[in-house]
Amino acid sequence: MNFGLNLKLARTAAGMTQTELADKLGIAQKQLSRYERGIQVPSVAIAVEMADALGVDMNTLTKKSILGDK
């Protein structure tokens, strides 16, 4: 699973910057960057908020890759 890559791809597809998404979630931009780089994994509650903010379901963020990798 590559949550960080999926998060970044979903965020950019939604046309949002890290700062915009972080502000919407009430977290620091640096924290969001850590999630995208795979340094940290968000809590389930934050991940659900991310999916809602990006207009995707949790499967999009948690599946192996939204790039089609198996």
Secondary structure, DSSP 4 states (H G I P E B T S, - for coil): --HHHHHHHHHHHTT--HHHHHHHHTS-HHHHHHHHTTSS---HHHHHHHHHHHT--HHHHHSS-TT---
